[in-house]
């Protein structure tokens, strides 16, 4: 880009007051240039160029649809895979825990009560024997 064009572009950006507005201004300028070029071209090449542009746009839309489809399918497969992994992990952990011989809180409480009852019985039996022996 020549220095003169750079200065013009900077001037356009300053005049419009921002990048968004500068972009709009450049788009308008490009449309005007395209119209001038189109008016200078003979009808047959202009028609061919227009058709080519339409085909390119169609291909872009088709590619975008295909991309969205692929992304959606990949997300679905990933969700299914993680769900399957989670289910398998739950199954493995449940079977592992079931095979462990660990007392639950209620088991511990029940054993504590039984031990307490046995200690009372032993104490009563010992005191009863010492009374009869004396």
C-alpha positions as CSV (number, residue, x, y, z in Angstrom):
1,X,0.0,0.0,0.0
2,X,1.4,3.4,-0.9
3,X,2.0,6.1,1.7
4,X,-0.8,8.2,0.2
5,X,-3.3,5.3,0.5
6,X,-2.2,4.6,4.1
7,X,-2.8,8.2,5.0
8,X,-6.2,8.1,3.4
9,X,-7.1,4.9,5.2
10,X,-6.0,6.5,8.6
11,X,-8.0,9.6,7.7
12,X,-11.1,7.5,7.0
13,X,-10.7,5.7,10.3
14,X,-10.3,9.0,12.2
15,X,-13.2,10.6,10.4
16,X,-15.6,7.7,11.2
17,X,-14.5,7.5,14.8
18,X,-13.9,3.7,15.2
19,X,-13.0,0.4,13.7
20,X,-16.6,-0.7,13.1
21,X,-17.4,2.5,11.2
22,X,-14.1,2.3,9.3
23,X,-15.0,-1.2,8.3
24,X,-18.4,-0.1,7.0
25,X,-16.8,2.7,5.1
26,X,-14.3,0.3,3.5
27,X,-17.1,-2.1,2.6
28,X,-19.0,0.8,0.9
29,X,-15.8,1.7,-1.0
30,X,-15.3,-1.9,-2.1
31,X,-18.9,-2.1,-3.4
32,X,-18.4,1.0,-5.4
33,X,-15.2,-0.3,-6.9
34,X,-16.9,-3.6,-7.7
35,X,-19.7,-1.8,-9.4
36,X,-17.2,0.2,-11.5
37,X,-15.3,-2.9,-12.5
38,X,-18.6,-4.7,-13.3
39,X,-19.7,-1.8,-15.5
40,X,-16.4,-2.0,-17.5
41,X,-16.6,-5.7,-18.1
42,X,-18.5,-7.3,-21.0
43,X,-21.7,-9.0,-20.2
44,X,-20.6,-12.7,-20.7
45,X,-17.5,-12.5,-18.3
46,X,-19.6,-10.5,-15.8
47,X,-22.3,-13.2,-15.8
48,X,-19.7,-16.0,-15.4
49,X,-18.1,-14.1,-12.5
50,X,-21.4,-13.6,-10.9
51,X,-22.3,-17.3,-11.2
52,X,-18.9,-18.2,-9.8
53,X,-19.5,-15.9,-6.8
54,X,-22.9,-17.5,-6.2
55,X,-21.4,-21.0,-6.4
56,X,-18.7,-20.0,-3.9
57,X,-21.3,-18.6,-1.5
58,X,-23.3,-21.9,-1.8
59,X,-20.2,-24.0,-1.1
60,X,-19.5,-21.8,1.9
61,X,-23.0,-22.3,3.3
62,X,-22.8,-26.0,2.6
63,X,-19.4,-26.2,4.4
64,X,-20.8,-24.3,7.3
65,X,-23.8,-26.7,7.6
66,X,-21.5,-29.7,7.4
67,X,-19.2,-28.2,10.1
68,X,-22.1,-27.6,12.4
69,X,-23.3,-31.2,11.8
70,X,-19.9,-32.6,12.5
71,X,-19.5,-30.6,15.7
72,X,-23.0,-31.6,16.9
73,X,-22.2,-35.3,16.2
74,X,-18.9,-35.0,17.9
75,X,-20.5,-33.4,21.0
76,X,-23.2,-36.2,21.0
77,X,-20.6,-38.9,20.8
78,X,-18.5,-37.3,23.6
79,X,-21.6,-37.1,25.8
80,X,-22.4,-40.7,25.2
81,X,-18.8,-41.8,25.8
82,X,-18.6,-39.9,29.1
83,X,-21.9,-41.2,30.2
84,X,-20.8,-44.8,29.4
85,X,-17.5,-44.2,31.2
86,X,-19.4,-42.8,34.2
87,X,-21.8,-45.8,34.3
88,X,-18.9,-48.2,34.0
89,X,-17.0,-46.5,36.8
90,X,-20.1,-46.6,39.0
91,X,-20.5,-50.3,38.4
92,X,-16.9,-51.0,39.2
93,X,-16.9,-48.9,42.3
94,X,-20.2,-50.4,43.6
95,X,-18.9,-54.0,43.1
96,X,-15.6,-53.1,44.7
97,X,-17.2,-51.6,47.7
98,X,-19.6,-54.5,48.0
99,X,-16.7,-56.9,48.1
100,X,-15.0,-54.9,50.9
101,X,-15.6,-56.2,54.4
102,X,-16.2,-52.9,56.1
103,X,-18.6,-52.4,58.9
104,X,-21.3,-49.8,58.5
105,X,-22.2,-47.4,61.3
106,X,-25.2,-49.5,62.2
107,X,-23.0,-52.6,62.4
108,X,-20.6,-50.8,64.7
109,X,-23.5,-49.6,66.9
110,X,-25.0,-53.1,67.1
111,X,-21.6,-54.6,68.1
112,X,-21.0,-51.9,70.7
113,X,-24.4,-52.7,72.3
114,X,-23.6,-56.5,72.2
115,X,-20.2,-55.9,73.9
116,X,-21.8,-53.6,76.5
117,X,-24.4,-56.3,77.2
118,X,-21.7,-59.0,77.4
119,X,-19.6,-56.9,79.8
120,X,-22.7,-56.5,82.0
121,X,-23.4,-60.2,82.0
122,X,-19.7,-61.0,82.8
123,X,-19.7,-58.4,85.6
124,X,-22.9,-59.9,87.1
125,X,-21.6,-63.4,86.8
126,X,-18.3,-62.4,88.5
127,X,-20.1,-60.6,91.3
128,X,-22.6,-63.4,91.7
129,X,-19.7,-66.0,92.0
130,X,-17.8,-63.9,94.5
131,X,-21.0,-63.6,96.7
132,X,-21.6,-67.3,96.7
133,X,-17.9,-68.1,97.3
134,X,-17.9,-65.9,100.4
